[in-house]
Amino acid sequence: MTSGLPAIYPLGIVGAGQIARMTHQAAVKLGITPRLLAEDVDDSAALAAPSPTYGHPDSLASFAESCEVVTFEHERLDLGLLTRLEQSGHKIRPGARVIRAAFDKLHQRRILQNKGFLVPAFAELRGPDDLFDFASTADWPIVIKSVRTGALDERNIWIVETAAEGLRVLAENSRRQLMAESYQAIIKELVVLVVRRPGGNARCYPVAEVVQSDGVCQEVRAPAAIGPRVATEAKELALRLADELEAVGVLAVELLLTTDGLVVNELAARPHNAGHLTIEGAPTSQFENHVRAVLDLPLGPTWALAPAIVTVNVIGGYEGVDPANHLADALAVEGAHIHLYEKRPRPGRKLGHVTAIGDDLDQARDMARRAEAALLGRRPW
């Protein structure tokens, strides 16, 4: 490469959505300009990065030759190719083992169960008989999930109340590998972000609460309104899991707080939607710490900078409103931090997010919601 940076710094990012965009921006802040492997000229990160490389993720092998370290914004990858690249000496971070645990939900459940982590009862769904067998022991409602992580805007989870609903989901997704899980009576949905270097040095961000609607994350609040005992238990669980998997970079551990305690729900081996609030809400954002970790550089502090931090996602509606056309209105909401991804509006698509910091969660939420409403051309929330 022509860069005068030390050899460790040539960083490659596979994927070019908003996660890659914010990771790229965090690296540039450190004087590191990553190479980007994008699929389309309209990809969010490709619009912001200089001279991206275009190609399908399967072209990763040739892309990796130009990088000292390769990292990813999603887990939809050829695991066999990743393993071969690791075996040939390439620095793939996180590694194929961690990515498989995040990408393949069935494999993930088996690993976690074998290592003693509390997970919901689960079963592979190869057909209607598997659904009926599982329902005979788990009762309705039942959660049906796609085993393989789909696109960020693709639905991957269904809560079905009856056998008829379950059979309909199976029929409509006959080409996808599915699994069933027992429904959990959820008190709160929590996320712990762990960032870990190759040698094991790791740090946690404050536990965040996620508010979802129809399987889509609408809002993230930090710190989560939970007691110190639960918060400590959640962090310790996430750190132990990161060590068990030998994760490198950001590992997002999604937890369900139930009447039986903390249950591991999902893993994401990359910067996570719930960590967007760390851009304004922590001394070092999840994106910068991910860059630091995969390059094996000292990690930055992760404590909260305010008593309350709230992020509200800007989701496209059927009206087809482009938030960019209402940016001035949103910027008039003082204290709200606007992030738009340069994505074309369509229903259900995540187009940006707003973060607000306050003295309490109600104040921060009100500020963020007013800016989000302005971006979507609505009256203030």
HELIX and SHEET records of a PDB file:
HELIX    1   1 GLN A   18  LYS A   29  1                                  12    
HELIX    2   2 PRO A   57  SER A   59  5                                   3    
HELIX    3   3 LEU A   60  ALA A   64  1                                   5    
HELIX    4   4 LEU A   79  GLN A   87  1                                   9    
HELIX    5   5 ALA A   96  PHE A  103  1                                   8    
HELIX    6   6 LYS A  105  ASN A  114  1                                  10    
HELIX    7   7 PRO A  128  ALA A  138  1                                  11    
HELIX    8   8 ALA A  163  GLU A  172  1                                  10    
HELIX    9   9 PRO A  228  LEU A  245  1                                  18    
HELIX   10  10 ASN A  273  GLY A  275  5                                   3    
HELIX   11  11 THR A  278  GLY A  281  1                                   4    
HELIX   12  12 GLN A  286  VAL A  294  1                                   9    
HELIX   13  13 PRO A  323  HIS A  326  5                                   4    
HELIX   14  14 LEU A  327  LEU A  331  1                                   5    
HELIX   15  15 LEU A  361  LEU A  375  1                                  15    
SHEET    1   A 5 THR A  53  TYR A  54  0                                        
SHEET    2   A 5 ARG A  35  ALA A  38  1                                        
SHEET    3   A 5 LEU A  11  VAL A  14  1                                        
SHEET    4   A 5 VAL A  69  PHE A  72  1                                        
SHEET    5   A 5 LYS A  91  ILE A  92  1                                        
SHEET    1   B 4 PHE A 122  LEU A 125  0                                        
SHEET    2   B 4 LEU A 178  SER A 182 -1                                        
SHEET    3   B 4 ILE A 142  SER A 146 -1                                        
SHEET    4   B 4 ILE A 157  VAL A 160 -1                                        
SHEET    1   C 7 ALA A 202  CYS A 204  0                                        
SHEET    2   C 7 ILE A 186  ARG A 196 -1                                        
SHEET    3   C 7 ALA A 208  SER A 213 -1                                        
SHEET    4   C 7 VAL A 216  ALA A 222 -1                                        
SHEET    5   C 7 ALA A 308  ILE A 315 -1                                        
SHEET    6   C 7 LYS A 350  GLY A 358 -1                                        
SHEET    7   C 7 ALA A 336  LEU A 340 -1                                        
SHEET    1   D 4 ALA A 202  CYS A 204  0                                        
SHEET    2   D 4 ILE A 186  ARG A 196 -1                                        
SHEET    3   D 4 GLY A 249  THR A 258 -1                                        
SHEET    4   D 4 GLY A 261  ALA A 268 -1                                        
END                                                                             
